Amino acid sequence: MNPPSPDIRVSRRAATRLRSGHPWVYRSDLEGEPALPRGGLVRVLTDRGEFLGSALASSSSQIALRMIAAQPLTESDLPALIAARVREAINYREHLGIPNVSNAYRLVFSEADQLPGLIVDRYDDVIAFQALTQAMDEPEIRKQVLATLRKALSPAAIVERVDPKIREKEELESRPGGLAFGEKTTAIVSMKPDAGSAPVRLHYDAAAGQKTGAFLDQRENYAAAIPYAHGDALDVFCYQGGFAMHLGRVCSSVVGVDSARPALEAAERNVELNRESLRVPEMEWIEANAFDLLRDWSAAGRKFGTIVLDPPAFAKNKRSLPTAIAGYKEINLRALKMLEQGGKLVSCSCSHHVTEEDFLAMLAQAARDARRRVRLLEVRGQSRDHPVVAGIPETAYLKCVIAFVE
Ligand code: SAH
């Protein structure tokens, strides 16, 4: 028999939030100063003792509790529940038909799949996972996650990706990451803009790169940009060329810009990978600070038919919002000036703190300052394999606006 999970009482404010479907309890919303079990299960109660649900606790994070179920649970119920949730997450992507167009997509997206703190991405037969919380790092849970993934997908390898900063925040011992199963750490992934088209192929290397290796959240935006793109294209913050390779299908030339040399080297390899099977125009990769390059090129009067802006998150928290907006405005203003009449702007922000409303307001200001009229063709978000859950605004973070610039 497992010992009963501790009862944790939370403030009225937290109870209201939980009842509305949001899964988090902040440390400041705990009643009294309870000792939370590291990564363990707790029973969440209102200040009057009514049962609200079961949650996974963190002894260090500001997000003290993350709800895992509406019903009472014991620790011994957890592995089966986690396994069922992982299977549901896999089925959801299959239900949407995502594996028919790509063999690279997010399999598990944390709270959006009711698996708070767990990220799992598929890169063909290599799976990359990341545990972001004490609970998801518990040996029993990890074992269950790995076993479920192996059973459901028969991958060649499973690789753990580690974010040292997150592990430090969660007071998890530092670990290097690496293979958790199998031997393979590279793959060639493919993504089709639609089921009938030839795929763009991209190298994946689990031992290198940012995030879990690629920016899978942009996959559907790559495809969405194709019908609008034309002329000479500029892909700013291009990383390994995700947008650039897709623009290459329709544009007369593509310039990719990034400050990370290894990313550009990977982009160059991606070009070679597609040369046989896809139309590949003249492509150039430039290592530069995007702010400097946009300033210089707009001053020099360079013109493009299509410009993509996909910068890193400028706003890491609410306090940095004004500086972040100023940064977005600067790059959008320069890009607008560099677009030909009738040019297309694909402008993104992956900062959760910048809302869609903030982002559109920034774009309107940039348009006014650039003296260009901007018509919004599409206001998009992240690919559907990174689900957005009603009532959990934190699950929506990516904005991708495609615009016609007069
Ligand atoms: N568009 C890419 C993802 C971009 S992520 C894709 O779809 O895969 C943001 C990129 O911006 C990273 O590759 C990072 O190296 C780059 N970067 C960050 N700061 C930069 C700067 N000041 N100038 C140029 N590139 C920068």
Residues whose N, C-alpha, C, O or C-beta is under 5 A from the ligand:
A	BS01	SAH	F215 Q218 F237 C238 Y239 Q240 G242 F243 V257 D258 S259 A260 A263 A288 N289 A290 F291 D310 P311 P312
